[in-house]
Amino acid sequence: MIIENQTMVTDAVLEAVSRAEDPRLREILQALVRHLHGFVREVRLTEREFQQAAKLVAAIGQKTTASHNEAVLMAGSLGVSALVCLLNNGNHGQSETQANMLGPFWRDDQPLSRSGDSLVRSPTPGPGLIVHVAIEDGQGLPVAGAEVDVWHSSPEGLYENQDPTQAEMNLRGRFVSDEAGRFDFRSVKPAGYPIPVDGPVGELVRATRRHNYRPAHLHFMIYKPGFKTMISQIYSPDDEHIDSDVQFGVTRALIGNYIRHDEPSSEPAFTAPWYSLDQRFVLEVGDARRPIAPIRGKATAESHHGR
């Protein structure tokens, strides 16, 4: 097609992508072209702004490394990750769900742990935390044999693959639910933390006059054939940023009942104050799939120092 005016550009691209054999790919590409071209027309994007946008996209790729994924961070900071999650869970966005974003720090090789084990693998100061987890199906029946990955940041706000001072797999574990659909673990209470702002995401946050903090949370991923894999985050309601998460991830269903105890405990052996959390998850019937880990490497002392 010979292009004669700006309208024909869209027509030509739509005709080109319509040749995709896969019907879902064809549907996605056609919608992408319509919305993308419509966006350019709506804001009347200038040539200079287009050049800046192309530079930004390149910078997202350049900033992504084996230990940091700027693309995932940007998707969260624009609310895309949260929207995709809510559209694809809870009866396809029709009802409340405990599903949440995977985030950029999950590892697919987390160590198998026994119920009652501690996630603390190197000195990690902070209030003690004991968590009791129950997993059920939609009828309230226990789900036995579910593999559950648990991970979280340190009280200093860093995951172990961000922080070379933490031991390998610190604050991580993989558990298997028993016949009652239950397991327990011990750890330290996580803290809220700032997302990195030394790249394109930081430019976005500063331009929109937002803080760059995530509220404190625990990550869970529950895998059991016959059920849709549940990826969740359980947030601490006492965090000062609970209602202004930079990644737009907090929903009512994900605010946990973290109970503070002001007397020391002998079992578990915690000094005061310490916390407990009873958390119940309800799985949906569906495909059990493990995601692809967003990052594969661990930060070095040099890269951590320069972050």
C-alpha contacts under 8 A as a table, 3 or more apart, distances in Angstrom:
res1	aa1	res2	aa2	distance
1	M	12	A	6.34
3	I	6	Q	7.74
3	I	8	M	5.79
3	I	9	V	6.32
3	I	12	A	7.80
4	E	8	M	6.57
5	N	8	M	5.58
5	N	9	V	7.13
6	Q	9	V	5.45
6	Q	10	T	7.56
7	T	10	T	5.87
7	T	11	D	6.88
8	M	11	D	4.91
8	M	12	A	6.00
9	V	12	A	5.22
9	V	13	V	6.32
10	T	13	V	5.24
10	T	14	L	6.08
10	T	33	V	7.19
10	T	34	R	7.24
10	T	37	H	6.75
11	D	14	L	5.19
11	D	15	E	6.16
12	A	15	E	5.17
12	A	16	A	6.28
13	V	16	A	4.98
13	V	17	V	6.23
13	V	33	V	7.30
14	L	17	V	5.34
14	L	18	S	6.05
14	L	30	Q	5.85
14	L	33	V	6.79
14	L	34	R	7.86
15	E	18	S	5.20
15	E	19	R	7.24
16	A	19	R	5.93
17	V	20	A	5.79
17	V	26	R	6.48
17	V	29	L	6.38
17	V	30	Q	6.54
18	S	26	R	5.83
18	S	30	Q	7.02
19	R	26	R	7.49
20	A	23	P	7.22
20	A	25	L	6.78
20	A	26	R	5.31
21	E	25	L	7.84
21	E	26	R	7.13
22	D	25	L	5.32
22	D	26	R	6.12
23	P	26	R	4.98
23	P	27	E	6.13
24	R	27	E	5.03
24	R	28	I	6.20
25	L	28	I	5.17
25	L	29	L	6.09
26	R	29	L	5.26
26	R	30	Q	6.09
27	E	30	Q	5.38
27	E	31	A	6.24
28	I	31	A	5.28
28	I	32	L	6.01
29	L	32	L	4.96
29	L	33	V	6.15
30	Q	33	V	5.24
30	Q	34	R	6.25
31	A	34	R	5.13
31	A	35	H	6.10
32	L	35	H	5.33
32	L	36	L	5.77
33	V	36	L	5.14
33	V	37	H	5.82
34	R	37	H	5.47
34	R	38	G	5.91
35	H	38	G	4.88
35	H	39	F	5.99
36	L	39	F	5.08
36	L	40	V	6.37
37	H	40	V	5.11
37	H	41	R	6.30
38	G	41	R	5.13
38	G	42	E	6.02
39	F	42	E	5.03
39	F	43	V	6.27
40	V	43	V	5.65
40	V	44	R	5.60
40	V	45	L	5.28
41	R	44	R	4.81
41	R	45	L	6.89
42	E	45	L	7.99
45	L	49	E	6.22
45	L	50	F	6.56
46	T	49	E	5.12
46	T	50	F	6.18
47	E	50	F	5.04
47	E	51	Q	6.27
48	R	51	Q	5.13
48	R	52	Q	6.31
49	E	52	Q	4.98
49	E	53	A	6.10
50	F	53	A	4.97
50	F	54	A	6.20
51	Q	54	A	5.15
51	Q	55	K	6.21
52	Q	55	K	5.02
52	Q	56	L	6.19
53	A	56	L	4.98
53	A	57	V	6.32
54	A	57	V	5.19
54	A	58	A	6.29
55	K	58	A	5.13
55	K	59	A	6.12
56	L	59	A	4.98
56	L	60	I	6.34
56	L	200	P	6.53
57	V	60	I	5.23
57	V	61	G	6.76
58	A	61	G	5.30
58	A	62	Q	6.22
59	A	62	Q	4.87
59	A	63	K	5.92
59	A	199	G	7.54
59	A	200	P	6.66
60	I	63	K	5.24
60	I	64	T	6.37
60	I	70	E	5.60
60	I	71	A	5.96
60	I	199	G	7.45
60	I	200	P	6.27
61	G	64	T	5.24
61	G	70	E	7.21
61	G	71	A	7.18
62	Q	65	T	7.70
63	K	68	H	7.72
63	K	69	N	7.54
63	K	70	E	6.09
63	K	199	G	6.61
64	T	67	S	7.85
64	T	68	H	5.46
64	T	69	N	4.66
64	T	70	E	5.11
64	T	71	A	7.13
65	T	68	H	5.04
65	T	69	N	6.32
65	T	295	I	7.65
66	A	69	N	7.67
66	A	295	I	5.42
66	A	296	R	5.30
66	A	297	G	4.59
66	A	298	K	7.15
67	S	161	N	6.88
67	S	162	Q	6.97
67	S	295	I	5.44
67	S	296	R	6.28
67	S	297	G	4.61
67	S	298	K	5.08
67	S	299	A	5.62
68	H	104	P	7.39
68	H	295	I	6.23
69	N	72	V	5.61
69	N	73	L	6.46
69	N	104	P	6.41
69	N	294	P	6.58
69	N	295	I	6.46
70	E	73	L	4.89
70	E	74	M	6.02
70	E	199	G	7.75
70	E	200	P	7.87
70	E	201	V	7.31
71	A	74	M	5.12
71	A	75	A	6.19
72	V	75	A	5.11
72	V	76	G	6.30
72	V	81	S	7.94
72	V	103	G	7.31
72	V	104	P	6.43
72	V	294	P	7.68
73	L	76	G	5.25
73	L	77	S	6.17
73	L	103	G	7.95
73	L	104	P	7.27
73	L	201	V	6.98
74	M	77	S	4.95
74	M	78	L	6.26
74	M	200	P	7.83
74	M	201	V	5.57
75	A	78	L	5.37
75	A	79	G	6.36
75	A	80	V	5.14
75	A	81	S	5.59
76	G	79	G	5.03
76	G	80	V	5.78
76	G	81	S	4.95
76	G	82	A	6.76
76	G	246	V	7.92
76	G	247	Q	4.75
76	G	248	F	7.08
77	S	80	V	7.65
77	S	201	V	7.23
77	S	205	V	7.94
77	S	246	V	6.00
77	S	247	Q	4.72
77	S	248	F	7.22
78	L	81	S	7.89
78	L	247	Q	7.33
79	G	82	A	5.37
79	G	83	L	6.16
79	G	247	Q	6.32
79	G	248	F	5.76
80	V	83	L	5.08
80	V	84	V	6.10
81	S	84	V	5.32
81	S	85	C	6.23
81	S	101	M	6.31
82	A	85	C	5.14
82	A	86	L	6.22
82	A	100	N	6.90
82	A	101	M	6.26
82	A	247	Q	7.73
82	A	248	F	6.46
82	A	249	G	5.76
83	L	86	L	5.23
83	L	87	L	6.07
84	V	87	L	5.21
84	V	88	N	6.24
85	C	88	N	5.38
85	C	89	N	6.29
85	C	99	A	6.82
85	C	100	N	6.07
85	C	101	M	6.45
86	L	89	N	5.46
86	L	90	G	7.10
86	L	92	H	7.38
86	L	93	G	5.41
86	L	97	T	7.47
86	L	99	A	7.39
86	L	100	N	7.60
87	L	90	G	7.86
87	L	92	H	5.25
87	L	93	G	4.40
88	N	91	N	7.47
88	N	92	H	4.73
88	N	93	G	6.17
89	N	92	H	4.94
89	N	93	G	5.75
89	N	97	T	6.35
89	N	99	A	6.58
90	G	93	G	5.27
90	G	94	Q	6.02
90	G	95	S	4.84
90	G	96	E	5.54
90	G	97	T	4.67
90	G	98	Q	7.94
90	G	99	A	7.87
91	N	94	Q	5.37
91	N	95	S	6.06
92	H	95	S	7.76
93	G	96	E	7.64
96	E	253	A	6.93
97	T	253	A	6.58
98	Q	230	M	7.87
98	Q	232	S	6.12
98	Q	253	A	5.77
98	Q	254	L	6.02
98	Q	281	F	7.29
98	Q	282	V	7.83
99	A	230	M	5.98
99	A	231	I	5.38
99	A	232	S	4.78
99	A	233	Q	7.61
100	N	231	I	5.73
100	N	232	S	4.48
100	N	233	Q	5.92
100	N	249	G	6.82
101	M	231	I	6.66
101	M	232	S	6.60
101	M	233	Q	7.37
101	M	249	G	7.05
102	L	106	W	7.16
102	L	219	H	7.93
102	L	231	I	6.10
102	L	232	S	7.22
103	G	106	W	6.92
103	G	294	P	7.95
104	P	293	A	7.71
104	P	294	P	5.38
104	P	295	I	6.67
105	F	159	Y	7.03
105	F	161	N	7.21
105	F	293	A	7.85
105	F	294	P	7.00
105	F	295	I	6.80
106	W	151	W	7.25
106	W	293	A	6.19
106	W	294	P	7.29
106	W	295	I	7.81
107	R	110	Q	6.07
107	R	293	A	5.92
107	R	295	I	7.68
107	R	296	R	7.46
108	D	292	I	7.78
108	D	293	A	6.15
110	Q	149	D	7.07
110	Q	169	M	6.79
110	Q	172	R	6.27
110	Q	173	G	5.47
110	Q	174	R	5.88
111	P	169	M	7.42
111	P	172	R	7.30
111	P	173	G	5.23
111	P	174	R	5.66
112	L	173	G	6.08
112	L	174	R	4.62
112	L	175	F	6.04
113	S	117	D	6.35
113	S	173	G	5.85
113	S	174	R	5.55
113	S	175	F	5.36
114	R	117	D	5.56
114	R	175	F	6.26
114	R	176	V	7.70
115	S	175	F	6.68
115	S	176	V	7.75
115	S	183	F	5.06
115	S	184	D	5.06
115	S	185	F	6.03
116	G	183	F	7.17
116	G	184	D	4.87
116	G	185	F	4.50
116	G	186	R	6.47
117	D	184	D	7.53
117	D	185	F	5.24
117	D	186	R	6.12
118	S	121	R	7.78
118	S	185	F	5.75
118	S	186	R	4.41
118	S	187	S	5.49
119	L	170	N	6.35
119	L	171	L	4.51
119	L	172	R	5.48
119	L	173	G	6.11
119	L	185	F	7.26
119	L	186	R	6.27
119	L	187	S	5.26
120	V	123	P	7.33
120	V	124	T	6.86
120	V	170	N	5.62
120	V	171	L	5.26
120	V	172	R	7.88
120	V	186	R	7.90
120	V	187	S	5.78
120	V	188	V	7.47
121	R	167	A	6.18
121	R	168	E	7.73
121	R	169	M	7.16
121	R	170	N	4.82
121	R	171	L	6.90
122	S	166	Q	6.21
122	S	167	A	5.38
122	S	170	N	6.38
123	P	166	Q	7.90
124	T	154	S	7.03
124	T	155	P	7.65
124	T	188	V	7.55
125	P	155	P	7.27
125	P	188	V	7.63
126	G	155	P	6.03
126	G	188	V	5.64
126	G	189	K	6.55
127	P	188	V	5.47
127	P	189	K	5.63
127	P	270	F	7.93
127	P	271	T	7.76
127	P	272	A	7.48
127	P	273	P	6.19
127	P	274	W	5.06
127	P	275	Y	7.12
128	G	186	R	7.49
128	G	187	S	6.05
128	G	188	V	4.45
128	G	189	K	6.06
128	G	270	F	5.75
128	G	271	T	7.41
128	G	273	P	7.57
128	G	274	W	4.72
128	G	275	Y	6.15
129	L	186	R	5.70
129	L	187	S	5.10
129	L	188	V	4.91
129	L	189	K	5.36
129	L	274	W	5.95
129	L	275	Y	4.74
129	L	276	S	5.51
129	L	277	L	7.65
130	I	184	D	7.27
130	I	185	F	5.91
130	I	186	R	4.47
130	I	187	S	6.37
130	I	268	P	7.66
130	I	275	Y	6.55
130	I	276	S	4.87
130	I	277	L	6.44
131	V	184	D	5.56
131	V	185	F	5.49
131	V	186	R	6.36
131	V	276	S	5.79
131	V	277	L	4.76
131	V	278	D	5.91
131	V	279	Q	7.26
132	H	182	R	7.37
132	H	183	F	6.20
132	H	184	D	4.54
132	H	185	F	6.90
132	H	276	S	7.99
132	H	277	L	6.27
132	H	278	D	4.80
132	H	279	Q	6.14
133	V	182	R	5.49
133	V	183	F	5.49
133	V	184	D	6.01
133	V	278	D	6.09
133	V	279	Q	4.90
133	V	280	R	5.81
133	V	281	F	7.67
134	A	142	P	7.60
134	A	180	A	7.86
134	A	181	G	5.53
134	A	182	R	4.52
134	A	183	F	6.94
134	A	278	D	7.96
134	A	279	Q	6.30
134	A	280	R	4.66
134	A	281	F	6.27
135	I	142	P	5.88
135	I	143	V	5.59
135	I	144	A	7.91
135	I	177	S	7.56
135	I	181	G	5.00
135	I	182	R	6.30
135	I	280	R	5.85
135	I	281	F	4.89
135	I	282	V	6.03
135	I	283	L	7.38
136	E	139	Q	7.60
136	E	140	G	5.31
136	E	141	L	5.20
136	E	142	P	4.37
136	E	143	V	5.15
136	E	181	G	6.66
136	E	280	R	7.52
136	E	281	F	6.21
136	E	282	V	4.89
136	E	283	L	6.28
137	D	140	G	5.36
137	D	141	L	5.45
137	D	142	P	6.46
137	D	143	V	6.35
137	D	282	V	5.36
137	D	283	L	5.06
137	D	284	E	6.75
137	D	285	V	7.98
138	G	141	L	7.40
138	G	282	V	6.20
138	G	283	L	6.45
138	G	284	E	6.51
140	G	282	V	7.72
142	P	179	E	7.24
142	P	180	A	5.44
142	P	181	G	4.60
142	P	182	R	7.97
143	V	146	A	6.60
143	V	177	S	7.30
143	V	179	E	7.30
143	V	180	A	7.12
143	V	181	G	4.69
144	A	176	V	7.79
144	A	177	S	5.24
144	A	178	D	5.19
144	A	179	E	4.74
144	A	180	A	6.38
144	A	181	G	4.64
144	A	182	R	7.71
145	G	176	V	5.50
145	G	177	S	5.07
145	G	178	D	6.17
145	G	179	E	7.30
145	G	181	G	7.46
145	G	224	K	7.14
146	A	176	V	5.37
146	A	177	S	5.28
146	A	181	G	7.72
146	A	222	I	6.40
146	A	223	Y	5.64
146	A	224	K	4.81
147	E	174	R	6.67
147	E	175	F	5.70
147	E	176	V	4.65
147	E	177	S	6.79
147	E	222	I	5.73
147	E	223	Y	5.11
147	E	224	K	6.44
148	V	174	R	5.40
148	V	175	F	5.05
148	V	176	V	6.11
148	V	177	S	7.61
148	V	220	F	6.56
148	V	221	M	5.43
148	V	222	I	4.44
148	V	223	Y	6.31
149	D	172	R	7.52
149	D	173	G	5.87
149	D	174	R	4.32
149	D	175	F	6.44
149	D	219	H	7.87
149	D	220	F	5.58
149	D	221	M	5.02
149	D	222	I	6.58
150	V	172	R	5.67
150	V	173	G	5.40
150	V	174	R	6.18
150	V	175	F	7.90
150	V	218	L	7.25
150	V	219	H	5.55
150	V	220	F	4.78
150	V	221	M	6.73
151	W	171	L	5.68
151	W	172	R	4.40
151	W	173	G	6.62
151	W	218	L	6.41
151	W	219	H	5.26
151	W	220	F	6.87
152	H	159	Y	6.47
152	H	171	L	5.98
152	H	172	R	6.96
152	H	190	P	6.51
152	H	217	H	6.96
152	H	218	L	5.20
152	H	219	H	5.90
153	S	156	E	7.55
153	S	157	G	5.33
153	S	158	L	4.93
153	S	159	Y	4.36
153	S	160	E	7.33
153	S	171	L	7.11
153	S	190	P	5.74
153	S	191	A	6.95
153	S	218	L	8.00
154	S	157	G	5.11
154	S	158	L	5.33
154	S	159	Y	6.20
154	S	160	E	7.87
154	S	171	L	7.32
154	S	188	V	7.64
154	S	189	K	7.91
154	S	190	P	5.57
154	S	191	A	6.63
155	P	158	L	7.61
155	P	188	V	7.44
155	P	189	K	6.72
155	P	190	P	4.99
155	P	191	A	4.64
155	P	192	G	7.79
156	E	191	A	6.63
156	E	193	Y	7.50
157	G	190	P	7.37
157	G	191	A	5.63
157	G	192	G	5.95
157	G	193	Y	4.49
157	G	194	P	7.33
158	L	162	Q	6.09
158	L	163	D	6.23
158	L	193	Y	7.28
159	Y	162	Q	5.31
159	Y	163	D	6.35
159	Y	171	L	7.89
160	E	163	D	4.97
160	E	164	P	6.92
160	E	165	T	7.96
160	E	166	Q	5.51
160	E	167	A	7.04
160	E	168	E	6.85
160	E	169	M	6.53
160	E	170	N	5.90
160	E	171	L	7.41
160	E	298	K	7.81
161	N	164	P	7.06
161	N	168	E	7.89
161	N	297	G	7.09
161	N	298	K	4.39
161	N	299	A	5.87
162	Q	298	K	6.19
162	Q	299	A	5.08
162	Q	304	H	7.00
163	D	166	Q	5.82
163	D	298	K	7.74
163	D	299	A	6.22
163	D	300	T	7.63
163	D	301	A	7.82
163	D	304	H	6.60
164	P	167	A	7.49
164	P	298	K	7.46
164	P	299	A	6.12
164	P	300	T	5.72
164	P	301	A	5.74
164	P	304	H	7.32
165	T	301	A	7.94
166	Q	170	N	6.31
167	A	170	N	5.35
169	M	172	R	5.38
169	M	173	G	7.63
171	L	187	S	7.03
175	F	183	F	7.26
176	V	183	F	7.21
177	S	180	A	7.45
177	S	181	G	4.88
177	S	182	R	4.89
177	S	183	F	5.48
178	D	181	G	5.07
178	D	182	R	5.41
178	D	183	F	6.68
179	E	182	R	7.40
189	K	275	Y	7.21
190	P	216	A	5.67
190	P	217	H	6.32
190	P	218	L	7.12
191	A	215	P	7.22
191	A	216	A	4.56
191	A	217	H	7.30
192	G	213	Y	6.77
192	G	214	R	5.44
192	G	215	P	4.33
192	G	216	A	3.88
192	G	217	H	7.30
192	G	239	D	6.97
192	G	241	H	7.88
193	Y	213	Y	5.41
193	Y	214	R	5.48
193	Y	215	P	6.82
193	Y	216	A	7.18
194	P	212	N	5.25
194	P	213	Y	4.18
194	P	214	R	6.18
195	I	212	N	5.69
195	I	213	Y	6.10
195	I	214	R	7.13
196	P	199	G	7.52
196	P	201	V	7.79
196	P	202	G	6.98
196	P	212	N	7.84
196	P	307	R	7.62
197	V	200	P	7.46
197	V	201	V	5.92
197	V	202	G	3.62
197	V	203	E	7.21
197	V	205	V	7.75
197	V	212	N	7.46
198	D	201	V	7.60
198	D	202	G	5.67
198	D	203	E	7.97
198	D	307	R	7.28
199	G	202	G	5.39
199	G	203	E	6.72
200	P	203	E	5.05
200	P	204	L	6.44
201	V	204	L	5.08
201	V	205	V	6.25
202	G	205	V	5.07
202	G	206	R	6.10
202	G	212	N	7.98
203	E	206	R	5.30
203	E	207	A	6.02
204	L	207	A	5.15
204	L	208	T	6.25
205	V	208	T	5.34
205	V	209	R	6.19
205	V	210	R	5.36
205	V	211	H	6.91
205	V	212	N	6.73
206	R	209	R	4.99
206	R	210	R	6.23
206	R	211	H	7.83
207	A	210	R	7.92
210	R	246	V	7.48
211	H	246	V	6.86
212	N	246	V	5.56
213	Y	241	H	6.93
213	Y	245	D	6.34
213	Y	246	V	5.73
214	R	241	H	6.73
214	R	242	I	7.86
214	R	245	D	5.03
214	R	246	V	5.87
214	R	247	Q	6.89
215	P	235	Y	6.79
215	P	236	S	7.18
215	P	239	D	5.69
215	P	240	E	7.26
215	P	241	H	5.23
215	P	242	I	5.33
215	P	245	D	6.23
216	A	235	Y	5.76
216	A	236	S	5.60
216	A	239	D	6.32
217	H	233	Q	5.99
217	H	234	I	5.19
217	H	235	Y	4.20
217	H	236	S	5.92
218	L	233	Q	5.41
218	L	234	I	5.22
218	L	235	Y	6.67
219	H	231	I	7.67
219	H	232	S	5.87
219	H	233	Q	4.52
219	H	234	I	6.66
220	F	230	M	7.72
220	F	231	I	5.83
220	F	232	S	5.12
220	F	233	Q	6.14
221	M	229	T	7.03
221	M	230	M	5.52
221	M	231	I	4.41
221	M	232	S	6.28
222	I	229	T	5.65
222	I	230	M	4.96
222	I	231	I	6.50
223	Y	227	F	7.51
223	Y	228	K	7.59
223	Y	229	T	5.00
223	Y	230	M	6.83
223	Y	288	A	6.14
223	Y	289	R	7.35
223	Y	290	R	7.34
224	K	227	F	5.75
224	K	228	K	7.66
224	K	229	T	6.90
224	K	288	A	6.07
225	P	228	K	7.82
225	P	287	D	7.03
225	P	288	A	5.12
226	G	285	V	6.07
226	G	286	G	5.86
226	G	287	D	6.20
226	G	288	A	6.36
227	F	283	L	6.30
227	F	284	E	5.62
227	F	285	V	4.26
227	F	286	G	4.53
227	F	287	D	5.73
227	F	288	A	5.59
228	K	283	L	6.85
228	K	284	E	5.63
228	K	285	V	5.62
228	K	286	G	4.16
228	K	287	D	4.68
228	K	288	A	4.88
228	K	289	R	7.34
229	T	283	L	7.86
229	T	286	G	7.83
229	T	287	D	6.97
229	T	288	A	4.96
229	T	289	R	5.99
229	T	290	R	7.19
230	M	283	L	6.73
232	S	254	L	7.81
233	Q	254	L	6.51
234	I	254	L	4.95
234	I	255	I	5.76
234	I	256	G	5.55
235	Y	242	I	7.65
235	Y	250	V	7.21
235	Y	254	L	6.00
235	Y	255	I	4.80
235	Y	256	G	5.63
236	S	239	D	5.93
236	S	242	I	7.54
236	S	255	I	6.18
236	S	256	G	5.87
236	S	257	N	7.44
236	S	258	Y	6.44
237	P	242	I	6.29
237	P	255	I	6.08
237	P	256	G	6.89
237	P	257	N	7.59
237	P	258	Y	7.66
238	D	242	I	7.45
239	D	242	I	5.41
240	E	243	D	7.81
241	H	244	S	5.13
241	H	245	D	5.94
242	I	245	D	6.20
242	I	250	V	7.07
243	D	250	V	7.35
244	S	248	F	7.30
245	D	248	F	5.09
245	D	249	G	6.51
245	D	250	V	6.83
250	V	254	L	6.47
250	V	255	I	7.39
251	T	254	L	5.45
251	T	255	I	7.01
252	R	255	I	5.71
256	G	277	L	7.21
256	G	279	Q	7.26
257	N	277	L	6.01
257	N	278	D	7.19
258	Y	275	Y	6.21
258	Y	276	S	5.71
258	Y	277	L	4.90
258	Y	278	D	7.90
259	I	275	Y	5.29
259	I	276	S	5.23
259	I	277	L	6.36
260	R	273	P	6.65
260	R	274	W	5.86
260	R	275	Y	4.57
260	R	276	S	6.80
261	H	264	P	7.67
261	H	272	A	6.67
261	H	273	P	5.48
261	H	274	W	5.24
261	H	275	Y	5.79
261	H	276	S	7.80
262	D	272	A	5.09
262	D	273	P	4.63
262	D	274	W	6.80
263	E	271	T	7.41
263	E	272	A	5.25
263	E	273	P	6.62
264	P	269	A	7.72
264	P	270	F	5.80
264	P	271	T	4.49
264	P	272	A	4.60
264	P	273	P	6.99
264	P	274	W	7.62
265	S	268	P	5.94
265	S	269	A	5.37
265	S	270	F	5.09
265	S	271	T	6.35
265	S	272	A	7.52
266	S	269	A	4.32
266	S	270	F	6.55
267	E	270	F	7.48
270	F	273	P	7.95
270	F	274	W	6.44
271	T	274	W	6.64
293	A	296	R	6.78
299	A	303	S	5.97
299	A	304	H	6.01
300	T	303	S	5.24
300	T	304	H	5.96
301	A	304	H	5.14
301	A	305	H	5.99
302	E	305	H	5.19
302	E	306	G	6.36
303	S	306	G	5.14
303	S	307	R	6.19
304	H	307	R	5.23
